[in-house]
Amino acid sequence: MGLMLFPGDGDVTSPDVSWSYTGFNMFREWLAHAEGLTLAEMNGFGGDHTWSSISTTLAPLLDHPDDDGSLTPVQCAAMLPRLEAIIDQLQHEDSDPVLQRRVDDARQLVTVMTYCLDKDVELIFG
């Protein structure tokens, strides 16, 4: 069982990205680290820091329930530049297979978010 992020357009041929729940948690921890955050210190992940106390456009993704709800096209548009910057910064850093997996996951997420933005549909967590 796992988690899939997909466009809310009802088209089963639309791009999507999926993880195991553990894999998605590791992906979010990686993104949080890229933003200078430790996810375990944040409210909802065992810590006391509130999300309103941080400044990152990735907050809607980082602080989202794993398998319910959605992100709006506006939220996707706000996150895309930061995700692309993280990819650009790290894609050639080294040949670590774990790092490359995270970068590949981020690329897939960018593809799905871009599709959602182009079609003006929500990004669904399911």
C-alpha positions in Angstrom: 0.0 0.0 0.0 1.3 3.4 -0.8 0.5 7.0 -1.7 -0.1 8.5 -5.1 -0.2 12.2 -6.1 -2.1 12.8 -9.2 -4.1 15.5 -11.1 -7.7 15.9 -10.2 -8.8 15.8 -13.9 -10.3 12.3 -13.9 -8.0 11.2 -16.7 -6.2 7.9 -15.7 -3.5 8.6 -18.3 -2.4 11.8 -16.6 1.1 11.8 -15.0 1.4 10.8 -11.4 4.0 10.1 -8.8 3.8 7.5 -6.1 5.7 6.3 -3.0 5.4 3.9 -0.1 4.4 5.9 3.0 7.9 5.4 4.3 9.3 6.6 0.9 7.1 9.7 1.0 8.2 10.5 4.5 11.9 10.2 3.5 11.2 12.4 0.5 9.7 15.1 2.7 12.5 14.8 5.2 14.9 15.4 2.3 13.0 18.4 1.0 12.8 19.8 4.6 16.5 19.4 5.0 17.0 21.3 1.7 15.0 24.1 3.2 17.1 24.1 6.4 14.4 22.4 8.4 14.3 19.2 10.5 10.8 17.7 9.9 10.9 15.9 13.2 11.0 19.3 15.0 7.8 20.5 13.3 4.3 20.4 14.7 2.6 17.3 13.3 5.9 15.3 13.1 6.6 15.1 16.8 8.1 18.6 17.3 6.8 21.9 18.7 7.8 24.3 15.9 4.7 25.7 14.1 4.5 25.9 10.4 3.6 29.5 10.6 7.0 30.2 12.1 8.9 29.1 9.0 9.3 30.6 5.6 9.3 28.2 2.7 7.0 27.9 -0.4 7.2 24.1 0.2 5.2 24.3 3.5 1.9 23.2 1.9 3.6 20.0 0.7 5.7 19.4 3.8 2.8 19.9 6.2 0.1 18.0 4.2 -1.7 14.8 5.4 -0.2 11.8 3.6 -3.2 10.4 1.9 -6.0 12.8 2.0 -6.8 16.2 0.5 -5.2 18.2 -2.3 -3.1 21.1 -3.3 -4.5 23.9 -5.5 -3.0 24.9 -8.8 -1.9 28.2 -7.1 0.0 26.3 -4.4 1.6 24.1 -7.0 2.7 27.2 -9.0 4.2 28.7 -5.8 6.2 25.5 -5.1 7.5 24.8 -8.6 10.4 27.3 -8.7 11.8 26.1 -5.4 11.5 22.4 -6.4 13.2 23.1 -9.7 16.0 25.0 -7.9 16.6 22.1 -5.6 16.7 19.7 -8.6 19.1 22.0 -10.4 21.3 22.4 -7.4 21.6 18.7 -6.6 21.2 16.7 -9.8 24.9 16.6 -10.6 26.2 16.8 -7.0 27.3 13.1 -6.8 26.4 9.6 -7.8 24.8 8.7 -4.5 21.8 6.5 -5.6 19.7 7.7 -2.7 20.2 11.3 -3.6 19.5 10.5 -7.3 16.3 8.8 -6.2 15.2 11.9 -4.4 16.0 14.1 -7.3 14.1 11.8 -9.7 11.1 11.9 -7.3 11.3 15.7 -7.3 11.4 15.7 -11.1 8.3 13.5 -11.3 6.5 15.7 -8.8 7.4 18.8 -10.9 6.0 17.1 -14.0 2.7 16.3 -12.1 2.5 19.8 -10.6 3.2 21.4 -14.0 0.4 19.3 -15.5 -2.0 20.4 -12.7 -1.1 24.0 -13.3 -1.5 23.7 -17.1 -4.9 22.0 -16.7 -6.0 24.2 -13.7 -6.8 21.2 -11.6 -5.9 20.2 -8.0 -3.1 17.9 -7.1 -4.8 15.0 -5.3 -3.2 12.9 -2.5 -4.6 9.4 -2.5 
